[in-house]
Amino acid sequence: MVDFTLSKEQVLIQDTARRFAENEIRPVAEQIDAQAHDTDSWAQCRPLFEKATALGFTTFYIPETYGGAGRGPIDGAIFMEEIAAVDIGIAMTLGATMGYPMFILVAGTEEQKQKWLPALCDGNLHILAGAQSEPDVAGSELFCPYPDPKLGLHTTARRDGEDYILSGAKAGFITNAGIADAYFVVARTSMEVAPSQSMSLFYIPADLPGLSVGKRTQMLGMKTGHHAPIYFDDVRVPSGNRLGSEGDALAILGAVLGQGLGAPFVGLARAAYHYALNYAKERRSWGKSLIEHQAIALMLADMEIEVQAARLLVWDAASAGQNRNPSVSVKAMAAKIYAVDVAIKTAQNAVKILGAYGVTREYRASKYLCDAITGYALDFTGDVLRLRIAGRLQDPAGQASGLWS
C-alpha cells in the first residue's frame, strides 16, 4: 500500500535540514551571490561544510557499521530538497559528497569498504567528486552504444604491473573539482573493444602525482558551486583502487548515478514558486493584489501542481533505489528530467510574475532561473536522458523486466 506520510524520523530529517539551510547556508549563499561572479567562494563555504560533517550530513548514506548515518534514498530526497530550496549550488556540492560513497557500497569489495568508508567517517571533512565527461567529446559519449572502439571516452587506464597509469582529461563541468579530496573516475581500460565494454571505475585520491585541476569554470548559475577540468598526466593508481571488474563502470553508474539528482531541483522549483507566491500576495495592481488577477492565479496554481508532481517522481525513484528495484535507473532519469523542466518553467513564471523586478539582481527570481537552466546541462542534458529512456523502451528485455514497476 502506498503511503506518502513522512515518518517521525523523516520529519526530523526534514526539519534539521531546513534549519541548517536557513541558519548556516542562507547567510553564506547571499553573501556569495552579492560578489563578483568569478570570486572563488570555497573559502566562505568550507566552514558550513565542516558543520555539515559534524552533523553527519556528509556521510548520510554510509551504513552505521562503517561509521555513517545509514540513511536511505528516500531520506536523502527529503534532505536534499530542503538544502536546495535555500541554495542549489551548495546542495549539489553536498549531494555529490553524500552520494558518491554509494559506488563503494555497490561495487567495492569488503576490503575496499573497510579501507575507505570508515576513513570518510572520521569526523573530518572529505569532499568527493565524480569525473566522467570529457572536454573533446560530448557528455553523451559515456553512453555511446556503438561498437567502434574509436568512439566513446578517451581517458585511458593502462595496466602496468600491479598499477594502472591514467592519462587524459575531464571536462570543466566536474562538480567539486579542485576542492575534492578524492575522485571517482571513469577511464577506458582497453581501446580495442567497444566503449560500453571497456569503461572502468577508479577511486583516486586528489593528491596523487600527475593529477591536476584547471581553472574554475564560470557557470551561468550555481555561483556557490565549484566546477573545473581535471587532468591526468600518467597518474599511477594501484589496481586495488578499481571498483568492480574491468568494463563494469556503466553498470555501476546505472545502479547509483542519478538517484538523487532530481530532488535538488524540486527544492529549487519550490523556492521559486513560494517566492513568486509571496510577491503576488503583496504586490498590488489596479487596486488589488496580483494573485487576485486570474492570469496570475492560474499561473501559480500550475506551479503548485508541477512542483508536487516532480516531488512524487523523485520519491518514486528514491523508493525504487531503496528497494533495489531494477526500474531505478529509468525512474531516476525521468525524475531528473521532469524536476529540471519544472524548475526552469517555475523560475520563468516567477520572473514573469515579478515583471521588471524579475530581471534584476535585487530580487531572487533571476537567480532561480539561472540556477535552473544550469541544471539542464549538468549531469547529462535532458535530451540525452530521454534518449536513454527511449533506448530502454526499445529493448524487449527491458520492457519484460518491468521498467516502471
N, C-alpha and C positions, 0 to 999 in steps of 0.2 A: 504494500500500500504506500502511495506517495504521500509524504508529509513535508511541507516546506517550513514548518515551525522550527526555529533555532532552539537547540538545547540550552540549558543554563550555562554550560561551559562555552558554547559558541557565542552566546550573548556577551559573556565576559571577554572573550577574544575580541569581539566587535567593539565593545566599549573601551577596552585597553588600547586597541589600535587607533580609535577615534581620538582619545585623549592625547596619545603620543603624537599623532599627526597635528592636532591643534596646538599643543603646548610646545612641542620641540621642532616640528618640521615647518609649520607655517611662518614663524618669525625668520628662519633662515632662508626659506624659499622666497619670501617677499623681499628680503634684503638683496638676494642674488638677482631677482627679476629687475630690480632698480638699477643694477650695474650695467656696464657696457657688455655687449653680447660676447666679446672674446675674453672676458675675465675667467680665469681658471678658478672654479668655485669649490674645488675639493677641500681646500684648507678650511673653508667655512662649514662644509658638510661633514667632515670627518668626526667632529665631536658628537654629532647626533647619531652617527652610525656606531660609535663606541657605546653610547647609551642603549641603542637598539641591541647591541651584542650582550650587554649586561642583563637585558630583559629577556634574552633567549630568542629574539626575533631572527637573528641571522642563522640559527641552527634549527629553525622551525620544523623542518621535515625529517631531520636526523633522529632515528629511534633513540629512546631513552637508554637502551643498553650501551650505546656509544657516547652518551652524554648530552644528547639533544632533547628537544621538546617533544618529539614523537607525534607531531600533528599530521593530519591528512590533507588531501587536496581540497576538500570542501571547506575546512577551516582556513586553508590558505586563500581561497577565493574570497571568503568573508573578510579576512585580514587585509588583503591587497586592495580591495575596493575602498576601504576606509583610508588607507595611506594615499592612494592615487586621487581620492576626492580632494585632497589638500595640495598634493604636487605629484604629478605622474613621473617627472624625471627622477626624483628621489625614489619613487616607488619602483621604477624599473631597475635602478641600481640595487636596491634592497631585494627585489624579486629574483634577480639573477643570482645573488649571493645565497638566498634561501633555496633556490630551486636546483642549482647545478649539482649539489651532492646527490641528487637522485640518480645521476649517471653512475655513481659509485655503488649506490644501493641496488640498482637494476643490473649492472654488468660487472661489478667488481667481485673478485674472489674474497673469501673471508679474510685472507691475509691482507689484501688491499684495504678492506673495510677497517680492520683493526689498526692499520698503519695510518690511514688518513682521517677517518671520521672522528676519533677521539681528539686528534690534534686540532681539528676545526672547532671543537667544543671546549678548548682550554681556557675560555674566558677572554681571550684576546680577539681583536677584530681581524677577520680574514675575509677580504673581498675576493669574489670569484667571478670569472668571465668565461664565455664560450667563444670560440673562434672558428666559424665555418665559412662565411662568404669571402670572396677574393676580389682584388681590385681589377684584374684584367678580364674577368668573365662576369656574366650576370649572376645575381644571387641564386637564381633558379638552377644553376649548374649543379648544385648539390643534389637535385632530384633528377638529373639527366637520365632518361630511360633508354638511351640508345647504346648499342654495344661498342661503338668506336672508342678505343682507349685514349685517343687524342682529345676527346671531349671531356667535360667534367672539370673538377678541381685540379689545380696544378701543383699545390703544395705537396711535397713528397716526403716520405719517411723510409729511407733506405736502410736495410738491415746491415749492421756492421758488428759481427760477433754477438755479444750479449746486449748490444745497444741498437738504437735507431738514430740515424742522422736526419734531422728535419731541415728542409730547405724550402723557401718560398715566402709568401706574404699573405696577409689577410687584410680585407678592405677596411676603410676608415670608419665603418659603422659598428665596430665591435663594442658592445656595451661594456663599460668598466675597463676598457683597455687603457693602460697607463696608471691605473690605481689598483689593479688586481694583484693579489699575491700568488694566484695560480690560474692557469687557463686550461679549458677542455678543448683540445684542438683536433680538428678533423684533417687527416692527411692521407694521401694515396700511398699504400704500401706496395703497389705494383702499377706500372704504367703499361702493362702488357694485356690487361684484361679490362672488361667494361667498368666504367666508373662506379656503378652501383655495387660491384663485387670487390672493389679494391680500396674502399674508404675505411679507414680505421680511426679509432678514437684514443687520444692520449691525454693523460693528466700531467701538466707541465708546470712546475714552479716558475714564477716570473723571474727569478734570479739566475737561471741557467745561462752560462756563457753563450753568446750568439743571439740571444733573444733581445730585441729592442722594439721600442714603441715610437711611432711617428708623432707629428703634430696633431693636437686635438682638433677634431672635426667640428666645424661650426654648423649646428643644425638650425633649421627654421624655428623649432620649438624645443621643449625639454632642456632649457638652459641649465638646469641643475644636474643634468646627466653628464656622463663623460664617455665620449666615443673617440676612437683613434685607430689608425692602422697598426698592424704588428708585423715584424719582420723576423724571419728565422734564417740565420746565416750559419748553416751547418751546426745546428743545436744538437748536442748529444743527449739522448734521452734513454734511460735504462728500459729494457724490454718489459720490466715489471710495472712500468707506468702505462702500458697499453691496457685499456679496458675492453674486455671481451676478446674474441679472436680477430685475426686479420680479416678485414672485409665486413665486419659487423656494425660499422658506425651507423649506417642508415637505419638498421633495425633498432639500435639503441636510441637513436634520436627520435624515431617514431614512437617509442614506448614512453618517452619522457617529455621531449621538447614540445612546448605549446600548451601543455595542460593548464598553465596559469596565465597565459598571455591575454586572455580576454578580460579577466577581472579588473585590471587597472583601467581599462577603457570604459568599463561600466562606471567605475568611480569618477572618471573624468566627465563622462556624459551626465552623470547625476549632479556633479558640481555645476556644470554649465546650465543645466535645467533649473536648479534651485536659484542660481544667480539671476537668471532671466525672470524667474517667477517672482522673486522678491522685488526686482526692479519694476516689473509690470504692476505690482500692487501699490508701489509708492509713487511712480511717475504718473502725472496726470496730463490728459489731452482732451480738449473740448469739454472741460468741466467734469471729467470722470477719470478714474484710474485706467491705465492701459488694458488691464485684464478685463475690464468691463466692455471693451470693444471685441466684438465677436471674432474678428480675424485673429487677434492676439490670443484670445481664449482657446480657440481651436488649435492654434499652433502649440500652445503649452500643453494641451490635452494629448496631442500626438507625441510630444516629447516625453510625457509621463508614461504613456503606453510603451514606447520603444525602449526606454530605459528598463522598464520591468521585463520586457521580452528578452533583452540582452542578458539581464541578470539570470533569468531562467535557463538560457542556453549555456551560460558559463557554469551554473550549478549542475546542470545535467552532465556536462563534460567532466567536471570535477568528480561527480558521483561515479561516472564510468571509470575514471582513473583510480579512485579509491577501491572500487570493486574489481579492478583488473579486467574490465570488460574489453574485449577486442575492438569494440567500436570507438575506443577512447581517442584514437588519432584523428578520425574523421570528425567526431564531435568537438574536439579541441580546435581543429581548423575552422569549423563552422562558427564556433563561439568567438574566435578571434576576428574572423571576417565581419561578422554581424556587429560585434561590440565596437570595432573601429568605425564601421559605417555609421552606426548610431551616434558615436561620439562626434564624428565630423558633422553630421546633419544637425545634431543638437547644438553644437557650438555655432554653426552657421545661423541657425534660428535665433540663438542668443544674440549674435551680432545684429541681426535684423531687428529684434525687439528693442535693443538699446539704441538703434538708429545711429546718428553721428557719433555718439559716445562709444558705440560698439567697435569702432576702428581706432580708438585712442588707447594709449598705454596706461592711462589713468584708471581705466576700467578693465576688468579681467576677461571680458568676453573674447577679445582678440587673442589673449594668451591661450585660452582654451582651444580656439580654432587652430592656432599654430601647433600646439601640442598634439591635437587630434590628427592633423594632416601628417605630421611627422610620424605618427604611429602607423599610418598606412604603409609606409615604405620599410619600416623596421621589422625584423623577424619575418621576412618574406612578405611581399605585397599581397593584397587581397586576391588579385587575379592569379598569381602563382598558386595560392592555396586553393582557389576554386578549381584550377586545372588538376591539382592533386586529388580533390574530391571526385571530379569527373572521371579521372583515371580509375579510381576505385570502383565507381559505379559501373564502368565498362568491363570490369574484371568479374567474370562469373563466379570465381571462388570467393571474391569479396562480397558479392551480393548474397551468396549462400551462407556466409558466416553471420549475416545479420548486422550490417554496418550501423544501423540506427537502433538496434535493440539494446 
